[in-house]
Amino acid sequence: MNKTDRMLAIVLELQQRKVVRAEDLASIFETSVRTIYRDIQALSEAGVPVMGAPGQGYSLMAGYFLPPVMFTAEEAVALLIGTDFIEQRFDAGYGLKAQASRKKIESILPEPVRADATRVRKTMRLITPGNKATSGEEKDYVGMVRRAILEERKVEFHYVKKMPDSKGDRKSFRSAAPYGLAFLQGSWTLVAWCDLRQGIRHFRLSRMKELRVLEERFEMPPHFNLEDYRPPDDRNLRVRILVNPQISDRVKEAGNYYMETVEECEDGLLVSFRVRRPEEIMQWVLGWGSNVVVLEPESFRDRIRNEAENMLKRY
């Protein structure tokens, strides 16, 4: 850490704590006490109101804040929860940056706002989206892919597809030019140009194995913008189900990515979906057992009936 960064960090440390000894500052910044003395003197000469009490330590004059940013408690909570999310979901590099950002945000808050923000934040909790936490391997892959995107390097990996191909195989090997990362349905998804399919495809990092960043470079298309990117909607199959009224509230709470409309009716809850293939919601429908009846298409009704019969044979 250079002198300028260390001096700013000392000010932030003094803002967060009422009194700090030179020995403690030396330990925090891994330098000598004499260096801390010189830094404090330089801060004083620069106009920072640092006060020293013999035998106690250094403190800042009441009312001095750097930088002069005024957050409300609600704004501070929003920023702090954002750092929580990054620490939970991003790779270790950004996790450490999130911790540092949180410390800096807390240090620049005036005491009344910091107290209010702490009180509000204790009443709120960021629940991990989806049904699983981000694994250590997935976080590592986030870091690798993030760097590959910035350096415009291709990646290669083994991939386990959600649905088998025409040969019944779910595994494949891919090389791709990574364009961006999106956090969708509780998982990180890579948006990339797939060399095998010769088009933009989406890959969940949780389904990747043996990810490698290659030396081979690619050029990001000038027209591609992840913020504006919208994948083509090829969900052309409509599925309608009738839900037992006794569990309609549970079905609405559970939701489903492919769910399009929900309508209350005399017999229960009418729910419609748009999917590419019935398999995409088959397990979800089966999970509700006899409380859900498939109305259309007839081919999907037959699939559910056959699956139920196969299950019965096992019992």
C-alpha positions as CSV (number, residue, x, y, z in Angstrom):
1,M,0.0,0.0,0.0
2,N,1.5,3.4,-1.0
3,K,1.5,6.4,1.2
4,T,-1.5,8.1,-0.3
5,D,-3.7,5.0,0.0
6,R,-2.5,4.4,3.5
7,M,-3.3,8.0,4.6
8,L,-6.8,7.8,3.2
9,A,-7.3,4.4,4.9
10,I,-6.1,6.0,8.2
11,V,-8.8,8.7,7.9
12,L,-11.4,6.0,7.2
13,E,-10.2,4.1,10.2
14,L,-10.4,7.2,12.4
15,Q,-13.9,7.9,11.2
16,Q,-15.1,4.5,12.1
17,R,-13.5,4.3,15.5
18,K,-13.5,7.1,18.1
19,V,-9.9,6.7,19.2
20,V,-7.1,4.7,17.7
21,R,-3.6,4.2,19.0
22,A,-0.6,4.6,16.7
23,E,0.5,1.0,17.5
24,D,-2.9,-0.3,16.4
25,L,-2.7,1.6,13.1
26,A,0.8,0.3,12.6
27,S,-0.5,-3.2,13.1
28,I,-3.4,-2.8,10.7
29,F,-1.3,-1.3,7.9
30,E,1.7,-3.5,8.6
31,T,4.1,-0.6,9.0
32,S,6.2,1.0,11.7
33,V,4.8,3.3,14.4
34,R,7.3,6.0,13.2
35,T,5.7,5.8,9.7
36,I,2.2,6.3,11.3
37,Y,3.5,9.4,13.1
38,R,4.7,10.8,9.8
39,D,1.4,10.0,8.1
40,I,-0.6,11.7,10.9
41,Q,1.6,14.8,10.6
42,A,1.1,14.9,6.8
43,L,-2.7,14.6,7.3
44,S,-2.6,17.5,9.8
45,E,-0.6,19.6,7.4
46,A,-3.1,18.8,4.7
47,G,-5.9,20.2,6.8
48,V,-7.4,17.0,8.2
49,P,-8.3,17.8,11.9
50,V,-6.5,14.9,13.6
51,M,-6.3,15.3,17.4
52,G,-3.9,13.3,19.6
53,A,-4.3,12.5,23.2
54,P,-1.1,11.3,25.0
55,G,-1.5,7.7,26.2
56,Q,-4.9,7.3,24.4
57,G,-4.4,7.7,20.7
58,Y,-5.7,9.7,17.7
59,S,-9.2,10.8,16.8
60,L,-10.9,13.1,14.3
61,M,-12.6,16.4,15.2
62,A,-16.3,15.8,15.7
63,G,-18.3,16.6,12.6
64,Y,-15.5,15.9,10.1
65,F,-16.4,13.4,7.4
66,L,-14.5,12.3,4.2
67,P,-15.8,12.2,1.6
68,P,-18.7,14.6,2.1
69,V,-21.4,12.0,1.1
70,M,-24.7,12.1,2.9
71,F,-26.7,8.9,2.8
72,T,-30.0,8.3,4.4
73,A,-30.3,5.2,6.5
74,E,-32.4,3.6,3.7
75,E,-29.7,4.4,1.1
76,A,-27.0,3.0,3.3
77,V,-28.9,-0.2,3.9
78,A,-29.4,-0.6,0.1
79,L,-25.7,-0.3,-0.5
80,L,-24.7,-2.6,2.4
81,I,-27.2,-5.3,1.3
82,G,-25.6,-5.0,-2.2
83,T,-22.2,-5.8,-0.7
84,D,-23.8,-8.8,1.1
85,F,-25.1,-10.1,-2.2
86,I,-21.7,-9.7,-4.0
87,E,-19.9,-11.4,-1.1
88,Q,-22.4,-14.4,-1.3
89,R,-22.5,-14.8,-5.0
90,F,-19.4,-13.5,-6.7
91,D,-15.9,-15.0,-6.7
92,A,-13.4,-14.5,-3.9
93,G,-11.8,-11.5,-5.5
94,Y,-14.9,-9.5,-5.6
95,G,-16.0,-10.9,-2.2
96,L,-12.9,-9.2,-0.6
97,K,-13.7,-6.0,-2.5
98,A,-17.3,-6.2,-1.2
99,Q,-16.0,-6.4,2.4
100,A,-13.7,-3.5,1.8
101,S,-16.5,-1.4,0.3
102,R,-18.8,-2.2,3.2
103,K,-16.2,-1.0,5.6
104,K,-15.7,2.2,3.7
105,I,-19.4,2.9,3.4
106,E,-19.9,2.3,7.2
107,S,-16.9,4.5,8.0
108,I,-18.2,7.6,6.1
109,L,-21.6,7.5,7.6
110,P,-22.4,10.1,10.4
111,E,-23.0,8.3,13.7
112,P,-26.8,8.9,13.7
113,V,-27.2,7.5,10.2
114,R,-24.8,4.6,10.9
115,A,-26.9,3.7,14.0
116,D,-30.1,3.9,12.1
117,A,-28.7,1.8,9.2
118,T,-27.4,-0.8,11.7
119,R,-30.8,-1.0,13.3
120,V,-32.7,-1.3,10.0
121,R,-30.2,-3.9,8.7
122,K,-30.7,-6.1,11.7
123,T,-34.4,-6.4,10.8
124,M,-33.6,-7.5,7.2
125,R,-31.9,-10.6,5.8
126,L,-30.7,-11.4,2.3
127,I,-32.1,-14.9,1.7
128,T,-30.1,-16.8,-0.9
129,P,-32.2,-16.9,-4.1
130,G,-33.0,-20.2,-5.6
131,N,-32.9,-23.6,-3.9
132,K,-29.2,-23.7,-3.3
133,A,-26.2,-21.6,-2.3
134,T,-23.5,-20.7,-4.8
135,S,-20.9,-23.5,-4.5
136,G,-17.2,-22.9,-4.1
137,E,-16.5,-24.3,-7.6
138,E,-19.2,-22.1,-9.2
139,K,-17.7,-19.0,-7.5
140,D,-14.3,-20.0,-8.9
141,Y,-15.8,-20.3,-12.3
142,V,-17.4,-16.9,-12.0
143,G,-13.9,-15.4,-11.4
144,M,-12.4,-17.3,-14.3
145,V,-15.1,-16.4,-16.8
146,R,-15.1,-12.8,-15.6
147,R,-11.4,-12.5,-16.4
148,A,-11.8,-14.3,-19.7
149,I,-14.5,-11.8,-20.7
150,L,-12.3,-8.8,-19.8
151,E,-9.3,-10.3,-21.6
152,E,-11.4,-11.5,-24.5
153,R,-10.1,-15.0,-24.3
154,K,-12.1,-18.1,-25.2
155,V,-13.0,-20.8,-22.7
156,E,-13.6,-24.5,-23.0
157,F,-15.5,-26.9,-20.7
158,H,-17.5,-30.1,-20.4
159,Y,-21.2,-29.4,-20.1
160,V,-24.1,-31.4,-18.7
161,K,-27.3,-30.3,-20.5
162,K,-30.7,-30.2,-18.8
163,M,-32.3,-32.2,-21.6
164,P,-30.7,-35.1,-23.5
165,D,-30.2,-34.8,-27.2
166,S,-31.7,-37.0,-29.9
167,K,-29.2,-39.7,-29.0
168,G,-30.2,-39.6,-25.3
169,D,-26.8,-38.0,-24.4
170,R,-26.7,-35.1,-21.9
171,K,-22.9,-34.5,-21.9
172,S,-21.0,-32.5,-24.4
173,F,-17.7,-30.6,-24.8
174,R,-17.8,-26.9,-25.7
175,S,-15.5,-24.1,-26.6
176,A,-17.0,-20.6,-26.6
177,A,-16.3,-16.9,-26.7
178,P,-17.7,-15.5,-23.4
179,Y,-19.8,-12.3,-23.9
180,G,-21.3,-11.8,-20.5
181,L,-22.5,-13.3,-17.1
182,A,-26.1,-13.1,-15.9
183,F,-27.5,-14.2,-12.5
184,L,-30.8,-16.0,-13.4
185,Q,-33.0,-18.1,-11.2
186,G,-30.4,-18.4,-8.5
187,S,-27.6,-19.5,-10.8
188,W,-24.9,-17.8,-12.8
189,T,-25.4,-18.2,-16.6
190,L,-22.7,-17.6,-19.2
191,V,-23.9,-15.9,-22.4
192,A,-21.4,-16.9,-25.1
193,W,-20.8,-17.6,-28.8
194,C,-20.7,-21.4,-29.0
195,D,-18.3,-22.8,-31.6
196,L,-20.1,-26.1,-31.8
197,R,-23.6,-24.6,-32.4
198,Q,-22.3,-21.5,-34.3
199,G,-24.6,-19.2,-32.4
200,I,-25.1,-17.5,-29.0
201,R,-26.0,-20.0,-26.3
202,H,-26.5,-19.9,-22.6
203,F,-24.6,-22.2,-20.2
204,R,-25.1,-22.5,-16.4
205,L,-21.9,-22.5,-14.6
206,S,-23.2,-25.1,-12.1
207,R,-23.4,-27.6,-15.0
208,M,-19.8,-26.9,-16.2
209,K,-16.9,-29.2,-15.4
210,E,-13.1,-28.7,-16.1
211,L,-13.5,-25.1,-17.2
212,R,-10.3,-23.7,-18.8
213,V,-9.4,-20.2,-20.0
214,L,-7.6,-20.5,-23.4
215,E,-4.8,-18.4,-24.9
216,E,-7.0,-18.1,-28.0
217,R,-8.5,-14.6,-28.2
218,F,-11.8,-13.4,-29.7
219,E,-13.2,-10.0,-30.7
220,M,-16.3,-8.9,-28.9
221,P,-19.0,-8.0,-31.6
222,P,-19.4,-4.2,-31.6
223,H,-23.2,-4.6,-31.7
224,F,-23.5,-6.8,-28.7
225,N,-24.6,-5.2,-25.4
226,L,-25.5,-7.5,-22.5
227,E,-27.8,-5.0,-21.0
228,D,-29.8,-4.8,-24.2
229,Y,-29.5,-8.4,-25.2
230,R,-32.7,-10.4,-25.3
231,P,-32.6,-14.1,-26.3
232,P,-35.0,-15.2,-29.0
233,D,-38.2,-16.6,-27.5
234,D,-38.7,-20.1,-29.0
235,R,-41.2,-21.3,-26.4
236,N,-44.0,-22.2,-28.7
237,L,-45.8,-25.0,-26.8
238,R,-48.6,-24.0,-24.5
239,V,-49.5,-26.1,-21.5
240,R,-52.6,-25.6,-19.3
241,I,-53.2,-27.3,-15.9
242,L,-55.9,-27.2,-13.3
243,V,-54.8,-26.9,-9.7
244,N,-56.8,-28.2,-6.7
245,P,-58.1,-25.1,-4.8
246,Q,-56.7,-26.5,-1.5
247,I,-53.1,-26.0,-2.7
248,S,-53.6,-23.0,-5.1
249,D,-51.9,-20.6,-2.7
250,R,-48.9,-22.9,-2.5
251,V,-48.6,-23.2,-6.3
252,K,-48.8,-19.4,-6.7
253,E,-46.1,-19.0,-4.0
254,A,-43.9,-21.6,-5.6
255,G,-44.2,-20.1,-9.1
256,N,-42.3,-21.4,-12.1
257,Y,-40.1,-19.7,-14.7
258,Y,-42.4,-20.9,-17.6
259,M,-45.6,-19.8,-15.9
260,E,-47.5,-17.3,-18.0
261,T,-51.0,-16.8,-16.6
262,V,-52.7,-17.7,-13.4
263,E,-56.5,-17.5,-13.2
264,E,-58.9,-18.3,-10.3
265,C,-61.9,-20.4,-11.3
266,E,-64.7,-22.3,-9.7
267,D,-62.8,-25.6,-9.9
268,G,-59.5,-24.3,-8.7
269,L,-56.6,-22.5,-10.3
270,L,-56.0,-22.4,-14.0
271,V,-52.4,-22.0,-14.9
272,S,-50.8,-21.8,-18.3
273,F,-47.2,-22.2,-19.4
274,R,-45.2,-21.6,-22.5
275,V,-42.4,-24.1,-23.0
276,R,-40.1,-25.5,-25.7
277,R,-40.6,-29.1,-24.6
278,P,-43.0,-30.6,-22.1
279,E,-40.0,-32.1,-20.2
280,E,-39.1,-28.6,-19.0
281,I,-42.0,-28.6,-16.6
282,M,-42.8,-32.4,-16.3
283,Q,-41.0,-32.8,-12.9
284,W,-42.6,-29.7,-11.5
285,V,-46.1,-30.9,-12.5
286,L,-45.5,-34.4,-11.1
287,G,-44.3,-32.9,-7.9
288,W,-47.8,-31.8,-7.0
289,G,-49.2,-35.3,-7.4
290,S,-52.9,-35.7,-7.9
291,N,-53.6,-32.1,-6.9
292,V,-52.7,-31.0,-10.5
293,V,-54.5,-32.2,-13.7
294,V,-53.0,-31.4,-17.1
295,L,-55.7,-30.1,-19.4
296,E,-53.7,-29.6,-22.6
297,P,-52.0,-30.7,-24.8
298,E,-53.3,-34.2,-24.9
299,S,-49.8,-35.5,-25.6
300,F,-48.6,-34.1,-22.3
301,R,-51.5,-35.7,-20.5
302,D,-50.5,-39.0,-21.9
303,R,-46.9,-38.5,-20.8
304,I,-48.0,-37.7,-17.2
305,R,-50.3,-40.7,-17.2
306,N,-47.5,-43.1,-18.5
307,E,-45.1,-41.7,-15.9
308,A,-47.7,-42.3,-13.1
309,E,-48.3,-45.8,-14.3
310,N,-44.5,-46.5,-14.4
311,M,-44.3,-45.1,-10.8
312,L,-47.1,-47.4,-9.7
313,K,-45.3,-50.4,-11.0
314,R,-42.4,-49.7,-8.7
315,Y,-44.7,-49.9,-5.7
